[in-house]
Amino acid sequence: MARRWDTAAGPVLDAVERDEETLARIAGVLSDAAPLLERPTDTH
């Protein structure tokens, strides 16, 4: 996919340390926003 979108061009960056606090915050935001982001299955 990266090649197809040409996003592989550019420098290769080093991995960053896992940040559990930030991941938990993101998970909370996505969980709270889920009802706004999900489409109803019956759109008739």
mmCIF file as Biopython writes it, N, C-alpha, C and O atoms, coordinates in Angstrom:
data_model
#
loop_
_atom_site.group_PDB
_atom_site.id
_atom_site.type_symbol
_atom_site.label_atom_id
_atom_site.label_alt_id
_atom_site.label_comp_id
_atom_site.label_asym_id
_atom_site.label_entity_id
_atom_site.label_seq_id
_atom_site.pdbx_PDB_ins_code
_atom_site.Cartn_x
_atom_site.Cartn_y
_atom_site.Cartn_z
_atom_site.occupancy
_atom_site.B_iso_or_equiv
_atom_site.auth_seq_id
_atom_site.auth_asym_id
_atom_site.pdbx_PDB_model_num
ATOM 1   N N  . MET A ? 1  ? 0.826   -1.184 0.000  1.0 0.0 1  A 1 
ATOM 2   C CA . MET A ? 1  ? 0.000   0.000  0.000  1.0 0.0 1  A 1 
ATOM 3   C C  . MET A ? 1  ? 0.875   1.254  0.000  1.0 0.0 1  A 1 
ATOM 4   O O  . MET A ? 1  ? 0.584   2.207  -0.723 1.0 0.0 1  A 1 
ATOM 5   N N  . ALA A ? 2  ? 1.930   1.262  0.794  1.0 0.0 2  A 1 
ATOM 6   C CA . ALA A ? 2  ? 2.781   2.447  0.863  1.0 0.0 2  A 1 
ATOM 7   C C  . ALA A ? 2  ? 3.396   2.759  -0.496 1.0 0.0 2  A 1 
ATOM 8   O O  . ALA A ? 2  ? 3.507   3.923  -0.882 1.0 0.0 2  A 1 
ATOM 9   N N  . ARG A ? 3  ? 3.790   1.723  -1.212 1.0 0.0 3  A 1 
ATOM 10  C CA . ARG A ? 3  ? 4.363   1.963  -2.543 1.0 0.0 3  A 1 
ATOM 11  C C  . ARG A ? 3  ? 3.318   2.524  -3.488 1.0 0.0 3  A 1 
ATOM 12  O O  . ARG A ? 3  ? 3.601   3.439  -4.261 1.0 0.0 3  A 1 
ATOM 13  N N  . ARG A ? 4  ? 2.125   1.986  -3.430 1.0 0.0 4  A 1 
ATOM 14  C CA . ARG A ? 4  ? 1.058   2.416  -4.339 1.0 0.0 4  A 1 
ATOM 15  C C  . ARG A ? 4  ? 0.720   3.893  -4.127 1.0 0.0 4  A 1 
ATOM 16  O O  . ARG A ? 4  ? 0.461   4.617  -5.089 1.0 0.0 4  A 1 
ATOM 17  N N  . TRP A ? 5  ? 0.722   4.336  -2.868 1.0 0.0 5  A 1 
ATOM 18  C CA . TRP A ? 5  ? 0.395   5.732  -2.565 1.0 0.0 5  A 1 
ATOM 19  C C  . TRP A ? 5  ? 1.646   6.601  -2.556 1.0 0.0 5  A 1 
ATOM 20  O O  . TRP A ? 5  ? 1.569   7.806  -2.318 1.0 0.0 5  A 1 
ATOM 21  N N  . ASP A ? 6  ? 2.791   5.992  -2.814 1.0 0.0 6  A 1 
ATOM 22  C CA . ASP A ? 6  ? 4.085   6.680  -2.811 1.0 0.0 6  A 1 
ATOM 23  C C  . ASP A ? 6  ? 4.404   7.310  -1.455 1.0 0.0 6  A 1 
ATOM 24  O O  . ASP A ? 6  ? 5.068   8.343  -1.383 1.0 0.0 6  A 1 
ATOM 25  N N  . THR A ? 7  ? 3.922   6.675  -0.378 1.0 0.0 7  A 1 
ATOM 26  C CA . THR A ? 7  ? 4.234   7.192  0.948  1.0 0.0 7  A 1 
ATOM 27  C C  . THR A ? 7  ? 5.516   6.591  1.498  1.0 0.0 7  A 1 
ATOM 28  O O  . THR A ? 7  ? 5.969   6.971  2.578  1.0 0.0 7  A 1 
ATOM 29  N N  . ALA A ? 8  ? 6.104   5.651  0.757  1.0 0.0 8  A 1 
ATOM 30  C CA . ALA A ? 8  ? 7.354   5.051  1.204  1.0 0.0 8  A 1 
ATOM 31  C C  . ALA A ? 8  ? 8.540   5.944  0.859  1.0 0.0 8  A 1 
ATOM 32  O O  . ALA A ? 8  ? 9.655   5.702  1.323  1.0 0.0 8  A 1 
ATOM 33  N N  . ALA A ? 9  ? 8.312   6.963  0.057  1.0 0.0 9  A 1 
ATOM 34  C CA . ALA A ? 9  ? 9.395   7.872  -0.294 1.0 0.0 9  A 1 
ATOM 35  C C  . ALA A ? 9  ? 9.757   8.724  0.928  1.0 0.0 9  A 1 
ATOM 36  O O  . ALA A ? 9  ? 8.878   9.116  1.696  1.0 0.0 9  A 1 
ATOM 37  N N  . GLY A ? 10 ? 11.009  8.998  1.099  1.0 0.0 10 A 1 
ATOM 38  C CA . GLY A ? 10 ? 11.443  9.837  2.213  1.0 0.0 10 A 1 
ATOM 39  C C  . GLY A ? 10 ? 12.275  9.043  3.197  1.0 0.0 10 A 1 
ATOM 40  O O  . GLY A ? 10 ? 12.559  7.865  2.983  1.0 0.0 10 A 1 
ATOM 41  N N  . PRO A ? 11 ? 12.663  9.700  4.275  1.0 0.0 11 A 1 
ATOM 42  C CA . PRO A ? 11 ? 13.551  9.046  5.239  1.0 0.0 11 A 1 
ATOM 43  C C  . PRO A ? 11 ? 12.815  7.978  6.048  1.0 0.0 11 A 1 
ATOM 44  O O  . PRO A ? 11 ? 11.612  8.081  6.290  1.0 0.0 11 A 1 
ATOM 45  N N  . VAL A ? 12 ? 13.557  6.956  6.459  1.0 0.0 12 A 1 
ATOM 46  C CA . VAL A ? 12 ? 13.026  5.938  7.358  1.0 0.0 12 A 1 
ATOM 47  C C  . VAL A ? 12 ? 13.289  6.424  8.780  1.0 0.0 12 A 1 
ATOM 48  O O  . VAL A ? 12 ? 14.426  6.726  9.144  1.0 0.0 12 A 1 
ATOM 49  N N  . LEU A ? 13 ? 12.234  6.495  9.571  1.0 0.0 13 A 1 
ATOM 50  C CA . LEU A ? 13 ? 12.364  7.009  10.938 1.0 0.0 13 A 1 
ATOM 51  C C  . LEU A ? 13 ? 12.519  5.862  11.927 1.0 0.0 13 A 1 
ATOM 52  O O  . LEU A ? 13 ? 11.998  4.768  11.711 1.0 0.0 13 A 1 
ATOM 53  N N  . ASP A ? 14 ? 13.231  6.119  12.999 1.0 0.0 14 A 1 
ATOM 54  C CA . ASP A ? 14 ? 13.386  5.129  14.060 1.0 0.0 14 A 1 
ATOM 55  C C  . ASP A ? 14 ? 12.059  4.957  14.794 1.0 0.0 14 A 1 
ATOM 56  O O  . ASP A ? 14 ? 11.256  5.886  14.877 1.0 0.0 14 A 1 
ATOM 57  N N  . ALA A ? 15 ? 11.846  3.775  15.316 1.0 0.0 15 A 1 
ATOM 58  C CA . ALA A ? 15 ? 10.645  3.509  16.112 1.0 0.0 15 A 1 
ATOM 59  C C  . ALA A ? 15 ? 10.709  4.322  17.400 1.0 0.0 15 A 1 
ATOM 60  O O  . ALA A ? 15 ? 11.788  4.588  17.930 1.0 0.0 15 A 1 
ATOM 61  N N  . VAL A ? 16 ? 9.554   4.705  17.887 1.0 0.0 16 A 1 
ATOM 62  C CA . VAL A ? 16 ? 9.497   5.434  19.153 1.0 0.0 16 A 1 
ATOM 63  C C  . VAL A ? 16 ? 9.046   4.485  20.258 1.0 0.0 16 A 1 
ATOM 64  O O  . VAL A ? 16 ? 8.448   3.442  19.994 1.0 0.0 16 A 1 
ATOM 65  N N  . GLU A ? 17 ? 9.339   4.860  21.482 1.0 0.0 17 A 1 
ATOM 66  C CA . GLU A ? 17 ? 8.971   4.051  22.628 1.0 0.0 17 A 1 
ATOM 67  C C  . GLU A ? 17 ? 7.453   4.027  22.783 1.0 0.0 17 A 1 
ATOM 68  O O  . GLU A ? 17 ? 6.789   5.044  22.583 1.0 0.0 17 A 1 
ATOM 69  N N  . ARG A ? 18 ? 6.915   2.883  23.133 1.0 0.0 18 A 1 
ATOM 70  C CA . ARG A ? 18 ? 5.465   2.731  23.323 1.0 0.0 18 A 1 
ATOM 71  C C  . ARG A ? 18 ? 5.009   3.612  24.490 1.0 0.0 18 A 1 
ATOM 72  O O  . ARG A ? 18 ? 5.623   3.601  25.557 1.0 0.0 18 A 1 
ATOM 73  N N  . ASP A ? 19 ? 3.939   4.367  24.282 1.0 0.0 19 A 1 
ATOM 74  C CA . ASP A ? 19 ? 3.419   5.290  25.286 1.0 0.0 19 A 1 
ATOM 75  C C  . ASP A ? 19 ? 2.025   4.827  25.691 1.0 0.0 19 A 1 
ATOM 76  O O  . ASP A ? 19 ? 1.034   5.191  25.059 1.0 0.0 19 A 1 
ATOM 77  N N  . GLU A ? 20 ? 1.956   4.030  26.739 1.0 0.0 20 A 1 
ATOM 78  C CA . GLU A ? 20 ? 0.683   3.439  27.178 1.0 0.0 20 A 1 
ATOM 79  C C  . GLU A ? 20 ? -0.349  4.500  27.561 1.0 0.0 20 A 1 
ATOM 80  O O  . GLU A ? 20 ? -1.536  4.334  27.283 1.0 0.0 20 A 1 
ATOM 81  N N  . GLU A ? 21 ? 0.089   5.579  28.191 1.0 0.0 21 A 1 
ATOM 82  C CA . GLU A ? 21 ? -0.841  6.637  28.604 1.0 0.0 21 A 1 
ATOM 83  C C  . GLU A ? 21 ? -1.513  7.268  27.384 1.0 0.0 21 A 1 
ATOM 84  O O  . GLU A ? 21 ? -2.723  7.493  27.388 1.0 0.0 21 A 1 
ATOM 85  N N  . THR A ? 22 ? -0.740  7.550  26.356 1.0 0.0 22 A 1 
ATOM 86  C CA . THR A ? 22 ? -1.299  8.136  25.138 1.0 0.0 22 A 1 
ATOM 87  C C  . THR A ? 22 ? -2.215  7.145  24.431 1.0 0.0 22 A 1 
ATOM 88  O O  . THR A ? 22 ? -3.277  7.531  23.943 1.0 0.0 22 A 1 
ATOM 89  N N  . LEU A ? 23 ? -1.824  5.884  24.368 1.0 0.0 23 A 1 
ATOM 90  C CA . LEU A ? 23 ? -2.664  4.871  23.737 1.0 0.0 23 A 1 
ATOM 91  C C  . LEU A ? 23 ? -4.000  4.729  24.478 1.0 0.0 23 A 1 
ATOM 92  O O  . LEU A ? 23 ? -5.042  4.557  23.846 1.0 0.0 23 A 1 
ATOM 93  N N  . ALA A ? 24 ? -3.972  4.800  25.790 1.0 0.0 24 A 1 
ATOM 94  C CA . ALA A ? 24 ? -5.205  4.713  26.573 1.0 0.0 24 A 1 
ATOM 95  C C  . ALA A ? 24 ? -6.098  5.930  26.301 1.0 0.0 24 A 1 
ATOM 96  O O  . ALA A ? 24 ? -7.319  5.796  26.213 1.0 0.0 24 A 1 
ATOM 97  N N  . ARG A ? 25 ? -5.495  7.107  26.170 1.0 0.0 25 A 1 
ATOM 98  C CA . ARG A ? 25 ? -6.269  8.319  25.858 1.0 0.0 25 A 1 
ATOM 99  C C  . ARG A ? 25 ? -6.917  8.207  24.489 1.0 0.0 25 A 1 
ATOM 100 O O  . ARG A ? 25 ? -8.090  8.543  24.329 1.0 0.0 25 A 1 
ATOM 101 N N  . ILE A ? 26 ? -6.171  7.741  23.507 1.0 0.0 26 A 1 
ATOM 102 C CA . ILE A ? 26 ? -6.701  7.571  22.148 1.0 0.0 26 A 1 
ATOM 103 C C  . ILE A ? 26 ? -7.840  6.548  22.157 1.0 0.0 26 A 1 
ATOM 104 O O  . ILE A ? 26 ? -8.875  6.766  21.528 1.0 0.0 26 A 1 
ATOM 105 N N  . ALA A ? 27 ? -7.651  5.440  22.864 1.0 0.0 27 A 1 
ATOM 106 C CA . ALA A ? 27 ? -8.688  4.413  22.950 1.0 0.0 27 A 1 
ATOM 107 C C  . ALA A ? 27 ? -9.952  4.978  23.575 1.0 0.0 27 A 1 
ATOM 108 O O  . ALA A ? 27 ? -11.055 4.653  23.134 1.0 0.0 27 A 1 
ATOM 109 N N  . GLY A ? 28 ? -9.814  5.815  24.591 1.0 0.0 28 A 1 
ATOM 110 C CA . GLY A ? 28 ? -10.970 6.431  25.230 1.0 0.0 28 A 1 
ATOM 111 C C  . GLY A ? 28 ? -11.711 7.363  24.299 1.0 0.0 28 A 1 
ATOM 112 O O  . GLY A ? 28 ? -12.941 7.357  24.251 1.0 0.0 28 A 1 
ATOM 113 N N  . VAL A ? 29 ? -10.964 8.163  23.561 1.0 0.0 29 A 1 
ATOM 114 C CA . VAL A ? 29 ? -11.591 9.092  22.610 1.0 0.0 29 A 1 
ATOM 115 C C  . VAL A ? 29 ? -12.326 8.323  21.519 1.0 0.0 29 A 1 
ATOM 116 O O  . VAL A ? 29 ? -13.458 8.664  21.178 1.0 0.0 29 A 1 
ATOM 117 N N  . LEU A ? 30 ? -11.695 7.294  20.970 1.0 0.0 30 A 1 
ATOM 118 C CA . LEU A ? 30 ? -12.346 6.508  19.922 1.0 0.0 30 A 1 
ATOM 119 C C  . LEU A ? 30 ? -13.586 5.797  20.449 1.0 0.0 30 A 1 
ATOM 120 O O  . LEU A ? 30 ? -14.597 5.698  19.754 1.0 0.0 30 A 1 
ATOM 121 N N  . SER A ? 31 ? -13.502 5.307  21.671 1.0 0.0 31 A 1 
ATOM 122 C CA . SER A ? 31 ? -14.653 4.639  22.278 1.0 0.0 31 A 1 
ATOM 123 C C  . SER A ? 31 ? -15.802 5.629  22.475 1.0 0.0 31 A 1 
ATOM 124 O O  . SER A ? 31 ? -16.955 5.309  22.183 1.0 0.0 31 A 1 
ATOM 125 N N  . ASP A ? 32 ? -15.493 6.818  22.965 1.0 0.0 32 A 1 
ATOM 126 C CA . ASP A ? 32 ? -16.520 7.844  23.170 1.0 0.0 32 A 1 
ATOM 127 C C  . ASP A ? 32 ? -17.119 8.316  21.856 1.0 0.0 32 A 1 
ATOM 128 O O  . ASP A ? 32 ? -18.307 8.633  21.795 1.0 0.0 32 A 1 
ATOM 129 N N  . ALA A ? 33 ? -16.302 8.367  20.797 1.0 0.0 33 A 1 
ATOM 130 C CA . ALA A ? 33 ? -16.757 8.884  19.509 1.0 0.0 33 A 1 
ATOM 131 C C  . ALA A ? 33 ? -17.407 7.813  18.632 1.0 0.0 33 A 1 
ATOM 132 O O  . ALA A ? 33 ? -17.989 8.140  17.598 1.0 0.0 33 A 1 
ATOM 133 N N  . ALA A ? 34 ? -17.318 6.550  19.023 1.0 0.0 34 A 1 
ATOM 134 C CA . ALA A ? 34 ? -17.824 5.459  18.191 1.0 0.0 34 A 1 
ATOM 135 C C  . ALA A ? 34 ? -19.260 5.678  17.711 1.0 0.0 34 A 1 
ATOM 136 O O  . ALA A ? 34 ? -19.530 5.460  16.530 1.0 0.0 34 A 1 
ATOM 137 N N  . PRO A ? 35 ? -20.191 6.098  18.569 1.0 0.0 35 A 1 
ATOM 138 C CA . PRO A ? 35 ? -21.551 6.295  18.080 1.0 0.0 35 A 1 
ATOM 139 C C  . PRO A ? 35 ? -21.643 7.359  16.968 1.0 0.0 35 A 1 
ATOM 140 O O  . PRO A ? 35 ? -22.529 7.288  16.117 1.0 0.0 35 A 1 
ATOM 141 N N  . LEU A ? 36 ? -20.762 8.306  16.976 1.0 0.0 36 A 1 
ATOM 142 C CA . LEU A ? 36 ? -20.772 9.356  15.938 1.0 0.0 36 A 1 
ATOM 143 C C  . LEU A ? 36 ? -20.125 8.878  14.650 1.0 0.0 36 A 1 
ATOM 144 O O  . LEU A ? 36 ? -20.459 9.357  13.566 1.0 0.0 36 A 1 
ATOM 145 N N  . LEU A ? 37 ? -19.188 7.924  14.767 1.0 0.0 37 A 1 
ATOM 146 C CA . LEU A ? 37 ? -18.424 7.478  13.611 1.0 0.0 37 A 1 
ATOM 147 C C  . LEU A ? 37 ? -19.056 6.298  12.885 1.0 0.0 37 A 1 
ATOM 148 O O  . LEU A ? 37 ? -18.810 6.097  11.696 1.0 0.0 37 A 1 
ATOM 149 N N  . GLU A ? 38 ? -19.862 5.522  13.587 1.0 0.0 38 A 1 
ATOM 150 C CA . GLU A ? 38 ? -20.450 4.319  13.003 1.0 0.0 38 A 1 
ATOM 151 C C  . GLU A ? 38 ? -21.670 4.676  12.166 1.0 0.0 38 A 1 
ATOM 152 O O  . GLU A ? 38 ? -22.473 5.537  12.526 1.0 0.0 38 A 1 
ATOM 153 N N  . ARG A ? 39 ? -21.780 3.988  11.043 1.0 0.0 39 A 1 
ATOM 154 C CA . ARG A ? 39 ? -22.945 4.161  10.180 1.0 0.0 39 A 1 
ATOM 155 C C  . ARG A ? 39 ? -24.009 3.153  10.578 1.0 0.0 39 A 1 
ATOM 156 O O  . ARG A ? 39 ? -23.693 2.015  10.928 1.0 0.0 39 A 1 
ATOM 157 N N  . PRO A ? 40 ? -25.243 3.559  10.527 1.0 0.0 40 A 1 
ATOM 158 C CA . PRO A ? 40 ? -26.295 2.560  10.768 1.0 0.0 40 A 1 
ATOM 159 C C  . PRO A ? 40 ? -26.310 1.545  9.635  1.0 0.0 40 A 1 
ATOM 160 O O  . PRO A ? 40 ? -26.055 1.901  8.485  1.0 0.0 40 A 1 
ATOM 161 N N  . THR A ? 41 ? -26.606 0.290  9.943  1.0 0.0 41 A 1 
ATOM 162 C CA . THR A ? 41 ? -26.594 -0.746 8.924  1.0 0.0 41 A 1 
ATOM 163 C C  . THR A ? 41 ? -27.831 -0.672 8.032  1.0 0.0 41 A 1 
ATOM 164 O O  . THR A ? 41 ? -27.792 -1.117 6.885  1.0 0.0 41 A 1 
ATOM 165 N N  . ASP A ? 42 ? -28.910 -0.124 8.538  1.0 0.0 42 A 1 
ATOM 166 C CA . ASP A ? 42 ? -30.143 -0.003 7.727  1.0 0.0 42 A 1 
ATOM 167 C C  . ASP A ? 42 ? -30.341 1.443  7.285  1.0 0.0 42 A 1 
ATOM 168 O O  . ASP A ? 42 ? -30.939 2.241  8.006  1.0 0.0 42 A 1 
ATOM 169 N N  . THR A ? 43 ? -29.844 1.773  6.114  1.0 0.0 43 A 1 
ATOM 170 C CA . THR A ? 43 ? -29.922 3.153  5.609  1.0 0.0 43 A 1 
ATOM 171 C C  . THR A ? 43 ? -31.059 3.331  4.616  1.0 0.0 43 A 1 
ATOM 172 O O  . THR A ? 43 ? -31.016 4.249  3.797  1.0 0.0 43 A 1 
ATOM 173 N N  . HIS A ? 44 ? -32.071 2.480  4.667  1.0 0.0 44 A 1 
ATOM 174 C CA . HIS A ? 44 ? -33.214 2.578  3.743  1.0 0.0 44 A 1 
ATOM 175 C C  . HIS A ? 44 ? -34.107 3.709  4.173  1.0 0.0 44 A 1 
ATOM 176 O O  . HIS A ? 44 ? -35.128 3.967  3.535  1.0 0.0 44 A 1 
#
